[in-house]
Amino acid sequence: MTEYRVGADIGGTFTDVVFLGSDGTVLAKKVASTPDDYSRAVLDGIKAGIEELGISPSSVSEVSHGFTVATNAIIEQKGAATALITTEGFRDILELRRNRVPTLYDLYYQKPPTLVKRQLRLEVRERLNFRGEVLRPLVTGDVDLAVEKIANSGVESVAVCLLHSYANPEHEQYIGKIIREKLPEIILTLSCELLPEMKEYERTSTTVINCYVRPVVERYLTLLTNGLKEMGIGVPLSVMQSNGGLATSAIAMAKPVYCIESGPAAGVVGSYHLGNRLGMGNLMTLDMGGTTAKASIIENGEILQAPEYEVGGGISVGHRLLRGSGHILRVPSIDLAEVGAGGGSIASVDSSGSIRVGPQSAGAVPGPACYQLGGREATVTDSDVMLGYLNPKHLLGGDFPLDSELAQEAVSRNVAAPLGISDIEAAHGIHMLVNSNMARALRAVSSERGRDPRRFVLFSFGGGGPVHASGLAEMLDITRIVVPPFPGVFSSFGLLVADAEHHFVQTYFKTFDELDVSDLAAVLEGLWEQGRNQLSLEGFDESNQEVVTQVDMKYEGQVSELTVSMPAGKVTRESIAALGEAYAEEHEKSFGYRTEAPYQLVNLRVISRGHSLVSRVPDRLEIPTLPNRNQQDQRPVYFGTRHGWIDTKVVDRAGVANGASNGNSRTIGPLIIEEYDSTTVVPPGWTASVDQWQNIIVER
């Protein structure tokens, strides 16, 4: 009997569901997201897939999920009522934050509101130094008073974050013991358990965010799990983490901070695994959805990770100097740059007479004007319909028709008329401007970090990614694009090929001259043991476990650090010397220089991965041939002022090779490739082909 793994990813406009059979069969479903209860769209998509495949719910062997529930709770300020217990004198650290703002010359800039009201930020008298030595014992009476205030305040969650508890957790552990005894119903997070890492603001912010979203995530995952059980699906639910690994739903409920960027991470993981299959070690990924576009980079076969990111501050353009708009989350995540550039991004004319696109989005409701749901703003999707890139009668196989007249009316009313230009000029201007916005994200993960984008293959997915990929490639002088199978739901596919992964961290603040090799080895052994034990609990035997060690390092005197991999094996003076050289090389690559200053360790990081006995990437994919409902043989497409309108051939993925000429396997553009969930635009001067794994390869 064929078994099916199911991946479900919630987006701002659509919820994507993918069924992957053990025989390589793939079924993709896109359903409108349901913001009032996101689990409803997930369950509806899974139910529809089961019915279409004609299988029993018992044939589902795995369900993996990426969600935006936690992110939305922070953005909308709808998390749990939370209290914070901290060291006397540090109750305002959430407001003091960092000395960095995203808009340097904006006199009216306001920091995002804290997630804990000041009257619920409670102080206790105690003090440790950075070595964990007790300078002032914990005053237990302060703890009792804080617990009494919490009991009378009606809060749902409590965060405990004391100064230097990463070096000595005893005071935090005592407070946790008292709260668990007196208030067992309270959801509790201790920073020494969640993030035993130096830097007080970062640790406090992360602990508070975990408390703030934890009840929301617990309720959501419980609701989804119960819905799956009622449907007859009894397999455990796995959740994608921001670092690109899968975790159990129990871990996601206890530590939701690790899963806040789960959806975008899944697409990069899918790109990584397919890139390995294609022998492509250097990839730039572009995921363009309905609300945002996300870019990331895979270099020399490795996904680049970031030790922290911001959440709840709007859209990040990825530039390392533009920070401070959100709440810091100090957890490992796939290094992503994000811009407000999606199919639903709204285009308008500002007071200076310039076109603006995004970051505001029409979302799922009312959506772009062409969705016929009441939207009146001009959006990127409306412009793409006008330019001929999208077939109004073919989206989602014809199940989601678009109204081209409404699209033109919106673009004309909101952009063309105010500027005194033609409708098609306005539509093309919107298209080019959103490409320019997305190019900023691609540059943020490449040229701004010392990487030449011309060395990379552009891996494009999301509903709008393949439409805009060739224009972006021309901007960055990239000559090769890969559009994977089912690009519009590719993040859901990424959920199905990811491995189990867990991250552990411990501050170890020493220069190379100060460190003791045996002491360092003992700390690492403890972290390695934590990683192995977690994988063993999840059923991975020793032969299927991988443990990787990384170190946050800096030159002595610097404020920020870089993360580098530590050589595998026993910790020796030689391996430490190799670590120093690896850091110097990474520093030179990122910032253009190296120095003779002493190396300083900051944090030790251990990643434990559990690998499946059988490859999670199938040897081949069976893509069903869908009926060509409403698909045109050709249509006029506008390719800018240089080429103008061209009658362009329209094919599906299977028809790309059939249209090849001149005795080779490539079809010469211009060409439109229509699929259930996306459309690939191949402009003049480019060619398209399909490889043995059903990827579309677009080359200049």
Disulfide bonds with the S-S distance in Angstrom:
none
